[in-house]
Amino acid sequence: MGELIEGVWHPNWYDTSSSGGRFVRSRAQFRNWITADGEAGPSGEAGFAAQPGRYHLYVSHACPWAHRTMIFRSLKGLEPLIEVSVVHPHMLEDGWTFDASFAGATGDRLHGQAFLRDVYLRADPGLSARVTVPVLWDRERETIVNNESAEIIRMFNSAFDHLTGNDADFLPAEHLHEIDRLNERIYATVNNGVYRAGFATSQEAYDEAATALFQTLDWLEDRLAGRRYLVGDRITEADWRLFTTLVRFDKVYHTHFKCNRRQIVQYPNLWAWLRELWQWPGVAQTVHFDHILQHYYYSHDHINPHRIVPLTPEPAFDAPHGRDQLFQASRLR
Ligand SMILES: N[C@@H](CCC(=O)N[C@@H](CS)C(=O)NCC(=O)O)C(=O)O
């Protein structure tokens, strides 16, 4: 855990002293877009055209933000086009490292560097930033395209379609507005909400975050009683963004981040919806609970000083979800 300040590494934890104990996530700094023809995207510069083998993705299998990008890489058939390097699950005084001694950690397949911060410094030797995953790297221009998962998945959704022939669309134009609306609430209170609860250093900050989190989970539980997916009648980006947080919930956030009013298995609709997404082709293979458990419980020693990784529940993700019959039946009625 740490940050770069003018190119120099400082092993600092998040400072909550000026925000009343509230965790405030930093804004990602690299915001260019890969597009089919290399035109500029909604932010950043032009010049990042979709090409096979040109881009490299750095992820942690523990991280829910990086996980989104791995799910879209799988759903969109991008594995042969975009190679991946996976960091070690422990994020300690050197931040994310390319130590490959943990099963599934690959080292830096592209440059053989030691630390993720070396990737950032390669893009900008004088950078001031937190060193986060995911990172999308351009081998041609030798720089970071983007390190904001919300944007990387939008690129993956369509920029490579002409190369892969995979036109599955998780952002249908007619539902974009509603997807954005849901994403906004779910980001603030669930995706980032679990971190706001877990990293809070005052009772007030914790109460705010935990209350809002469970209000949103109750709201989603009601919403999923009457519809199979969060928006429209097809699975969309909004579902996948919620999935990466909820799949970690009962094993990690419930205990480690004190989100323990309820577990996801206690919400019948959310739990069945979660099982359906888990069982979606190509998705379960992107979930690595060994990395997830080691990362959270071992890395955050200010929350878990003895670094004991607990025995955790084993939710039956493969059990039938029944959502297909349920909604087929309700449509026929
Ligand atoms: N906005 C980023 C957030 C990514 C992020 O915060 N990743 C965490 C891992 S789950 C990280 O690398 N944290 C390191 C740090 O903040 O120092 C995104 O969604 O891509």
Ligand as a Chemical Component Dictionary entry (heavy atoms), coordinates in Angstrom:
data_LIG
# 
_chem_comp.id                   LIG 
_chem_comp.type                 NON-POLYMER 
_chem_comp.pdbx_formal_charge   0 
_chem_comp.three_letter_code    LIG 
# 
loop_
_chem_comp_atom.comp_id 
_chem_comp_atom.atom_id 
_chem_comp_atom.alt_atom_id 
_chem_comp_atom.type_symbol 
_chem_comp_atom.charge 
_chem_comp_atom.model_Cartn_x 
_chem_comp_atom.model_Cartn_y 
_chem_comp_atom.model_Cartn_z 
_chem_comp_atom.pdbx_ordinal 
LIG N1  N1  N 0 -10.773 3.567  -10.041 1  
LIG C1  C1  C 0 -10.066 2.397  -10.046 2  
LIG C2  C2  C 0 -9.871  1.864  -8.626  3  
LIG C3  C3  C 0 -8.949  0.701  -8.632  4  
LIG C4  C4  C 0 -8.437  0.370  -7.227  5  
LIG O1  O1  O 0 -8.599  1.150  -6.263  6  
LIG N2  N2  N 0 -7.810  -0.812 -7.106  7  
LIG C5  C5  C 0 -7.279  -1.218 -5.814  8  
LIG C6  C6  C 0 -7.285  -2.715 -5.663  9  
LIG S1  S1  S 0 -8.878  -3.392 -5.363  10 
LIG C7  C7  C 0 -5.830  -0.820 -5.724  11 
LIG O2  O2  O 0 -5.058  -1.149 -6.603  12 
LIG N3  N3  N 0 -5.464  -0.137 -4.642  13 
LIG C8  C8  C 0 -4.117  0.247  -4.365  14 
LIG C9  C9  C 0 -4.045  1.587  -3.684  15 
LIG O3  O3  O 0 -5.056  2.283  -3.611  16 
LIG O4  O4  O 0 -2.961  1.939  -3.240  17 
LIG C10 C10 C 0 -10.776 1.392  -10.935 18 
LIG O5  O5  O 0 -11.959 1.101  -10.745 19 
LIG O6  O6  O 0 -10.126 0.930  -11.857 20 
# 
loop_
_chem_comp_bond.comp_id 
_chem_comp_bond.atom_id_1 
_chem_comp_bond.atom_id_2 
_chem_comp_bond.value_order 
_chem_comp_bond.pdbx_ordinal 
LIG N1  C1  SING 1  
LIG C1  C2  SING 2  
LIG C1  C10 SING 3  
LIG C2  C3  SING 4  
LIG C3  C4  SING 5  
LIG C4  O1  DOUB 6  
LIG C4  N2  SING 7  
LIG N2  C5  SING 8  
LIG C5  C6  SING 9  
LIG C5  C7  SING 10 
LIG C6  S1  SING 11 
LIG C7  O2  DOUB 12 
LIG C7  N3  SING 13 
LIG N3  C8  SING 14 
LIG C8  C9  SING 15 
LIG C9  O3  DOUB 16 
LIG C9  O4  SING 17 
LIG C10 O5  DOUB 18 
LIG C10 O6  SING 19 
# 
